[in-house]
Amino acid sequence: MSGTLLLIEDDLRLAQMVAEYLRQAGFSCEHAGDGQSGLTRVQAGGVDLVVLDLMLPDMDGLQVCQRIRGFPGAVSQVPVLMLTAKGDPMDRIIGLELGADDYLPKPFEPRELLARIKAILRRKPGEAAEAKSHLSFGSLEIDRDARQVSVHGALCDLTSYQFDLLVALAERAGRVLTRDQIMEAVRGRELEAFDRSIDVHMGRIRAAIEVDPKEPKRILTVRGVGYVFAKQQD
């Protein structure tokens, strides 16, 4: 596996160590020491994944993530892996709500970072070539080839990971899936059962595709089990 990675990290020593490790694994790795230079590089294009530190000298990493992600004025839909403070679940949850695809608490093992990066990059167009390119559920349209979701013709704002979660549910419409089954379906990293990151992503997906996210009709929660994508929709 190869690709161009951008590490937005103000700790130069750590950045150099991580970049060298990732280069040895076959990636091209670039470094930005602050949020603004990182945003400028992302906007220039050609970056396959961003590793984003939460603590930066010029702006909060959450602000950088928000500007990269699908908000008004967003510069890119490139996948984002956020580095967060160890033991601070609120940073993790906020990062996921802002559109980060994954998180990794500091300090971390470079090998785990590499595994997370590979898991994210595996979720790309073409990995399910034999599957239907379009899924339709009433006004909801899922274009697997273009990796786009629309409701009543309007494009929905989803991260790469959230798109894959939605597809995993939609192609199993009517079937109740546990969180573990959902994560297995998108070939992401394994999480403990108590980890709420899947729930955060589901909330973001509902906000994008549901008429009323508080009263969802498409993605339903099965208490104590997981989620089910409704077969019958508008």
N, C-alpha and C positions, 0 to 999 in steps of 0.2 A: 504494500500500500504506500502511496506517495501523495503529495499535495503541498500547498504553500500554507504555512501556519504563521499567524501573527501573535506574538506574545506581548501583551501590554502590561508591563511590570516595571516599577521604579527601582526595585532592588537589582542593581546591575549584576552583582555576583550570582544571585539566584538565576537571573535571566540567562546569563552566559552558560551556567551549568545545565539548565534545562534545554536551552537551544542546542547545545552540543549533543546532548543525549538524543534529542528528537532528530537531529541530522544523521546521527549514526543509525537511527531506525528507518532512514530513507526519506525523511521529510525535508523540504526547504523551510527554514525557520527564520523569520524576521522579528526584529525587536523594536518596540516603541516604549520610551521611558515615561510618557505621560499620556493622559487621556486625549488631548487635542491632536497630538501627532498620530496617535493610534486611529482616531476617527478619520484624519486626513488620508492615512494609508488605506483604510477600509474603503473609503469613498473612491479611491483610485481604481479599485477592482483587482481581481486576480488572487484574492485571499480565500482559501477554502474553509478555514476555521480560525476563530479568535479565542485565545486563552487570555482571560481578562481578570486582572487582580482587582479586588474591591477597594484597596487603599492606594490612591494615586495622589501625586503632589498638587495637581491643578484642579481636579474634580473627582467626585466620588465615582467609583466604578459602576454603581447603579445608574448614575446619570449617563455614563458612557453607554451602558447596555441599553438604556431607554432610547438614546439617540441612534444607536445602531439598529434597533429593533423596529417593529411595525407600529410606529406612532407617527403622527403628522410630521413630515420633514425627515423621516427615517432615511438613512443612507444605504442600508443593505439588509438582506435577509440571511446573511452568512451565519452559520451556526456559532453559538457563543458558549464556551465553557468557563464558568466563573470560579475564581479562587476566593474562598471565604475564610473568615476567622474561625478557628476550631471551636466548637461548642456554642456557636451562635446561630440557632435555627432561624431566627427572624431574618438575618441577612440572606440565608439560603432561600427562604420562602419568598421574600421580596424580590430576589433576583429571578426566581422562576416566574413570578407574577409579571415581571417586566419583560419576560421573553427569553431568558437564558435557557439553553437546551439541557444543561447539566451543571453540576457544581462539584467542587472538590475542596475540602477543608485543609487549611495549612496547619502544621507541616504535612507534606505528602511525599509519597515515594514516586520517583519519576516513572517507574514501571506502571504504577496505577494510572498516572496521568496519560501515559501512552495508550493504555487499554481503553480509557474513557474516550480519547480522541478517535481511536480506531472504531469504537462502537458507534460514535456519532457519524463518522464519515462513511460507514457501511450503509447508512440510511440515505441512499441516493437514488435518483431515477434509474430504472432499468434493472433493479435487483429482483423485480417480480414481472419479468417480461411477458410471461404467459397469462398473467392475471388480466382481467378486464381493465381497459384503459380509462373507462368512465363508469362511475357509480352514480345512480340517480335515485333520489328519495324525495318525491314531490318537488318543491322549489329548491331543494338542496342538491347541488351538483358537485361531484368530486372528479377532477381530471388528474389521473395518476401520472400521465406523461408530462403535463405542464406543472404538476404539483401545485394545483390551485383548487380552492374551494370557493363556491359562490352560492349565495342565497338570493333568489329572485333576480339573478343576473349580476348582483353586486359581489365583488371579490371580498373574501373574508381574510382577516389578518391573523395568520397562524405561523408559528415557528416551524422549522423542519421537523423537530421532534413531535410537536403537536399535530402536524399533518399526518405523521406516521401513526400516532395513537388513534386519530380519527379513522384512518383507513383500516387499521387493525380491528376496530369495533364495527365499522360499516360493512366490511366483507364477512362479518360473522353476525349480521343483524338478526335479532331475536334470540341470540344465545347469551346467557349470563356468563360473564368472564370475571374471574378474580383478578386482583392487581398483579399477582405473579404471572398469570396467563397473559395479561395484556403486555407486561414487560418482556415476556418470552417471545411474544408475537412480533415485537419490534426489535428484537435482538439487542436490547440495551443492557445496561449493567444491572446486576442483581441488587435488590434492595431488601432490607428487612421489612417484615409485614407491617411494622408500626410506622414506617416512613411515609410521610404525607405528601411527598413530591408529586405522585401520580394525581392526587386529589387537586393539587394546585393547578396542574396542567389541565385537568378536566374542567376546572372552573374557567380557565382561559378559553378553552374550546367552546364551552357553553356560551360564554360572553360573545363569541364571534358568530355562532350559528343559530342560537336560540332566539325566538321572539322575546321571551321573558326568561333570562337565565335563572331567575329565582323559582320559576315554575317550568322546568325543562320538559320538552315533549320528545326530543330526539335522543338525548343521552340520559338514561334513567339510572338512579342509584338503587341498588338492591342492598338494603341495609344488612351489614354483617357479612356480605359476600363480595360485592364488587359493582360492576356496571353492565348495562345492556343497551345496545343501540336499537331503538324501536323500528320495526319493519314498516309499520303504517305511520306515515307522516302527512303533512299538509300537501 
